Structures are given as structure tokens and as C-alpha cells.
Amino acid sequence: MSRRIKKTPRAKADLIDPFEFIGSDDPDAAERFLDAAEAAFELLARTPKRAALREYLNPKLTRLRMWPIRKFQRHLIFYRPIEDGIEVVRILYSSRDIAPALEDEPADNE
């Protein structure tokens, strides 16, 4: 059974910077990054509650979960389970100040 992977516009944009940064030194590694991200999305869509819930003071960030991208562990996927899969909200580098980066996200609509 196919599961839905919905990516917010910000999540799609979040994939571009690391792809370009990694690709400037190693184009093959940049492709591996995208492949690893897509594999993680597929895994999470099949088992949406795999990652632990993250707690934030902002109520619009409810139900948000975090999962590292395999072999690119410092790149973190922030997502929500939805009825038939997941909504990928952001992909952020772990050394970034995460909470403020998530603050401007739209409210949880599902």
C-alpha cells in the first residue's frame, strides 16, 4: 500500500542548500544525500510514529516529530503523521537553532 509523503514548500527548499553545499565538493555525495532523505521519508510514511514526539511551547508545532537522515545524521527531518502518511515540515541542520526556525511554520491542520 502506497503512503503519502507531503512536503511543505519550506521542506522542499530545505533540501536544496545541503544538496548544493555537498555537491560543490562531491556531486555523488549530494545525490546520496537526496536518496537518503527520500528513503527516510518513505520509512517514516510507512511507520509515522517511529520517531518520538518533540515538545515545543508553540501550539502550532504540536504532533511534530524528528528523525535524522541516515548517513547524514546532522540533517534532521521534522514531520507530522497525517492520515495516510506524513507531512514533512522542515529539514534542518542539527547545529542550527531549531525552535526559532520552526516558529514561522503554519499551524498543524490535520
ROFI-568974 format. One record per residue (C-alpha): residue number from 1; residue in three letters; chain; x, y, z. Coordinates in nm, 3 decimals. Each point is the difference from the previous one (the first is absolute). Example, Ala and Ser with C-alpha at 12.3 -4.5 7.8 and 13.67 -1.06 7.14 Angstrom:
// residues 2
{drenlo:1, zaro:Ala, torvo:A, X:1.230, Y:-0.450, Z:0.780}
{drenlo:2, zaro:Ser, torvo:A, X:0.137, Y:0.344, Z:-0.066}
// end
This chain:
// residues 110
{drenlo:1, zaro:Met, torvo:A, X:0.000, Y:0.000, Z:0.000}
{drenlo:2, zaro:Ser, torvo:A, X:0.141, Y:0.336, Z:-0.102}
{drenlo:3, zaro:Arg, torvo:A, X:0.031, Y:0.265, Z:0.268}
{drenlo:4, zaro:Arg, torvo:A, X:-0.014, Y:0.372, Z:-0.064}
{drenlo:5, zaro:Ile, torvo:A, X:0.303, Y:0.224, Z:0.057}
{drenlo:6, zaro:Lys, torvo:A, X:-0.108, Y:0.363, Z:0.004}
{drenlo:7, zaro:Lys, torvo:A, X:0.286, Y:0.254, Z:0.008}
{drenlo:8, zaro:Thr, torvo:A, X:-0.058, Y:0.361, Z:0.096}
{drenlo:9, zaro:Pro, torvo:A, X:0.157, Y:0.260, Z:-0.230}
{drenlo:10, zaro:Arg, torvo:A, X:0.254, Y:0.073, Z:0.277}
{drenlo:11, zaro:Ala, torvo:A, X:0.094, Y:-0.369, Z:0.022}
{drenlo:12, zaro:Lys, torvo:A, X:0.057, Y:-0.014, Z:-0.375}
{drenlo:13, zaro:Ala, torvo:A, X:0.219, Y:0.312, Z:0.021}
{drenlo:14, zaro:Asp, torvo:A, X:0.186, Y:-0.148, Z:0.300}
{drenlo:15, zaro:Leu, torvo:A, X:0.126, Y:-0.283, Z:-0.221}
{drenlo:16, zaro:Ile, torvo:A, X:0.163, Y:0.237, Z:-0.250}
{drenlo:17, zaro:Asp, torvo:A, X:0.264, Y:0.165, Z:0.223}
{drenlo:18, zaro:Pro, torvo:A, X:0.165, Y:-0.320, Z:0.128}
{drenlo:19, zaro:Phe, torvo:A, X:-0.023, Y:-0.154, Z:-0.347}
{drenlo:20, zaro:Glu, torvo:A, X:0.186, Y:0.297, Z:-0.149}
{drenlo:21, zaro:Phe, torvo:A, X:0.249, Y:0.024, Z:0.288}
{drenlo:22, zaro:Ile, torvo:A, X:0.084, Y:-0.371, Z:-0.007}
{drenlo:23, zaro:Gly, torvo:A, X:-0.003, Y:0.001, Z:-0.380}
{drenlo:24, zaro:Ser, torvo:A, X:0.257, Y:0.279, Z:-0.022}
{drenlo:25, zaro:Asp, torvo:A, X:0.261, Y:-0.248, Z:0.128}
{drenlo:26, zaro:Asp, torvo:A, X:-0.153, Y:-0.334, Z:-0.095}
{drenlo:27, zaro:Pro, torvo:A, X:-0.293, Y:-0.023, Z:-0.246}
{drenlo:28, zaro:Asp, torvo:A, X:-0.042, Y:-0.373, Z:0.071}
{drenlo:29, zaro:Ala, torvo:A, X:-0.033, Y:0.069, Z:0.373}
{drenlo:30, zaro:Ala, torvo:A, X:-0.264, Y:0.263, Z:-0.074}
{drenlo:31, zaro:Glu, torvo:A, X:-0.203, Y:-0.262, Z:-0.189}
{drenlo:32, zaro:Arg, torvo:A, X:0.047, Y:-0.241, Z:0.292}
{drenlo:33, zaro:Phe, torvo:A, X:-0.132, Y:0.270, Z:0.233}
{drenlo:34, zaro:Leu, torvo:A, X:-0.320, Y:0.037, Z:-0.204}
{drenlo:35, zaro:Asp, torvo:A, X:-0.038, Y:-0.378, Z:-0.027}
{drenlo:36, zaro:Ala, torvo:A, X:0.047, Y:-0.037, Z:0.378}
{drenlo:37, zaro:Ala, torvo:A, X:-0.256, Y:0.274, Z:0.067}
{drenlo:38, zaro:Glu, torvo:A, X:-0.256, Y:-0.165, Z:-0.229}
{drenlo:39, zaro:Ala, torvo:A, X:0.066, Y:-0.340, Z:0.161}
{drenlo:40, zaro:Ala, torvo:A, X:-0.060, Y:0.156, Z:0.342}
{drenlo:41, zaro:Phe, torvo:A, X:-0.326, Y:0.159, Z:-0.122}
{drenlo:42, zaro:Glu, torvo:A, X:-0.117, Y:-0.339, Z:-0.130}
{drenlo:43, zaro:Leu, torvo:A, X:0.090, Y:-0.173, Z:0.326}
{drenlo:44, zaro:Leu, torvo:A, X:-0.180, Y:0.262, Z:0.206}
{drenlo:45, zaro:Ala, torvo:A, X:-0.306, Y:-0.009, Z:-0.226}
{drenlo:46, zaro:Arg, torvo:A, X:-0.026, Y:-0.376, Z:0.063}
{drenlo:47, zaro:Thr, torvo:A, X:0.053, Y:0.037, Z:0.376}
{drenlo:48, zaro:Pro, torvo:A, X:-0.097, Y:0.360, Z:0.083}
{drenlo:49, zaro:Lys, torvo:A, X:0.024, Y:-0.037, Z:0.378}
{drenlo:50, zaro:Arg, torvo:A, X:0.354, Y:-0.140, Z:-0.018}
{drenlo:51, zaro:Ala, torvo:A, X:0.162, Y:0.319, Z:0.133}
{drenlo:52, zaro:Ala, torvo:A, X:-0.071, Y:0.147, Z:0.341}
{drenlo:53, zaro:Leu, torvo:A, X:-0.223, Y:0.302, Z:0.032}
{drenlo:54, zaro:Arg, torvo:A, X:0.182, Y:0.329, Z:0.045}
{drenlo:55, zaro:Glu, torvo:A, X:-0.135, Y:0.249, Z:0.249}
{drenlo:56, zaro:Tyr, torvo:A, X:-0.010, Y:0.371, Z:-0.080}
{drenlo:57, zaro:Leu, torvo:A, X:-0.172, Y:0.284, Z:0.181}
{drenlo:58, zaro:Asn, torvo:A, X:-0.162, Y:0.119, Z:-0.323}
{drenlo:59, zaro:Pro, torvo:A, X:-0.333, Y:-0.184, Z:-0.042}
{drenlo:60, zaro:Lys, torvo:A, X:0.025, Y:0.011, Z:-0.382}
{drenlo:61, zaro:Leu, torvo:A, X:0.290, Y:-0.245, Z:0.027}
{drenlo:62, zaro:Thr, torvo:A, X:-0.208, Y:-0.273, Z:0.162}
{drenlo:63, zaro:Arg, torvo:A, X:0.048, Y:-0.359, Z:-0.117}
{drenlo:64, zaro:Leu, torvo:A, X:0.339, Y:0.088, Z:-0.148}
{drenlo:65, zaro:Arg, torvo:A, X:0.256, Y:-0.282, Z:-0.008}
{drenlo:66, zaro:Met, torvo:A, X:0.369, Y:-0.003, Z:-0.090}
{drenlo:67, zaro:Trp, torvo:A, X:0.208, Y:-0.260, Z:-0.184}
{drenlo:68, zaro:Pro, torvo:A, X:0.364, Y:0.017, Z:-0.121}
{drenlo:69, zaro:Ile, torvo:A, X:0.085, Y:-0.081, Z:-0.360}
{drenlo:70, zaro:Arg, torvo:A, X:0.202, Y:-0.322, Z:-0.007}
{drenlo:71, zaro:Lys, torvo:A, X:0.368, Y:0.057, Z:-0.085}
{drenlo:72, zaro:Phe, torvo:A, X:-0.069, Y:0.375, Z:0.022}
{drenlo:73, zaro:Gln, torvo:A, X:-0.091, Y:-0.006, Z:0.370}
{drenlo:74, zaro:Arg, torvo:A, X:0.042, Y:0.373, Z:0.055}
{drenlo:75, zaro:His, torvo:A, X:-0.286, Y:0.069, Z:-0.243}
{drenlo:76, zaro:Leu, torvo:A, X:-0.327, Y:-0.038, Z:0.189}
{drenlo:77, zaro:Ile, torvo:A, X:-0.345, Y:-0.059, Z:-0.143}
{drenlo:78, zaro:Phe, torvo:A, X:-0.286, Y:0.167, Z:0.187}
{drenlo:79, zaro:Tyr, torvo:A, X:-0.333, Y:-0.153, Z:-0.096}
{drenlo:80, zaro:Arg, torvo:A, X:-0.355, Y:-0.075, Z:0.110}
{drenlo:81, zaro:Pro, torvo:A, X:-0.194, Y:-0.320, Z:-0.050}
{drenlo:82, zaro:Ile, torvo:A, X:-0.307, Y:0.059, Z:-0.216}
{drenlo:83, zaro:Glu, torvo:A, X:-0.288, Y:-0.232, Z:-0.081}
{drenlo:84, zaro:Asp, torvo:A, X:0.172, Y:-0.190, Z:-0.281}
{drenlo:85, zaro:Gly, torvo:A, X:0.369, Y:0.078, Z:0.048}
{drenlo:86, zaro:Ile, torvo:A, X:0.208, Y:0.299, Z:0.114}
{drenlo:87, zaro:Glu, torvo:A, X:0.033, Y:0.371, Z:-0.051}
{drenlo:88, zaro:Val, torvo:A, X:0.366, Y:0.103, Z:-0.012}
{drenlo:89, zaro:Val, torvo:A, X:0.013, Y:0.345, Z:0.159}
{drenlo:90, zaro:Arg, torvo:A, X:0.372, Y:0.082, Z:-0.006}
{drenlo:91, zaro:Ile, torvo:A, X:0.343, Y:-0.156, Z:-0.050}
{drenlo:92, zaro:Leu, torvo:A, X:0.248, Y:0.185, Z:0.221}
{drenlo:93, zaro:Tyr, torvo:A, X:0.367, Y:-0.032, Z:0.085}
{drenlo:94, zaro:Ser, torvo:A, X:0.043, Y:-0.107, Z:0.363}
{drenlo:95, zaro:Ser, torvo:A, X:0.232, Y:0.286, Z:0.102}
{drenlo:96, zaro:Arg, torvo:A, X:-0.264, Y:0.254, Z:-0.103}
{drenlo:97, zaro:Asp, torvo:A, X:-0.223, Y:0.159, Z:0.265}
{drenlo:98, zaro:Ile, torvo:A, X:-0.294, Y:-0.230, Z:-0.071}
{drenlo:99, zaro:Ala, torvo:A, X:-0.291, Y:0.153, Z:0.196}
{drenlo:100, zaro:Pro, torvo:A, X:0.016, Y:0.345, Z:-0.168}
{drenlo:101, zaro:Ala, torvo:A, X:0.035, Y:-0.165, Z:-0.342}
{drenlo:102, zaro:Leu, torvo:A, X:-0.324, Y:-0.188, Z:0.064}
{drenlo:103, zaro:Glu, torvo:A, X:-0.189, Y:0.297, Z:0.145}
{drenlo:104, zaro:Asp, torvo:A, X:-0.110, Y:0.142, Z:-0.335}
{drenlo:105, zaro:Glu, torvo:A, X:-0.156, Y:-0.325, Z:-0.114}
{drenlo:106, zaro:Pro, torvo:A, X:-0.375, Y:-0.017, Z:-0.063}
{drenlo:107, zaro:Ala, torvo:A, X:-0.220, Y:-0.159, Z:0.263}
{drenlo:108, zaro:Asp, torvo:A, X:-0.071, Y:-0.370, Z:0.006}
{drenlo:109, zaro:Asn, torvo:A, X:-0.309, Y:-0.039, Z:-0.218}
{drenlo:110, zaro:Glu, torvo:A, X:-0.044, Y:-0.376, Z:0.005}
// end
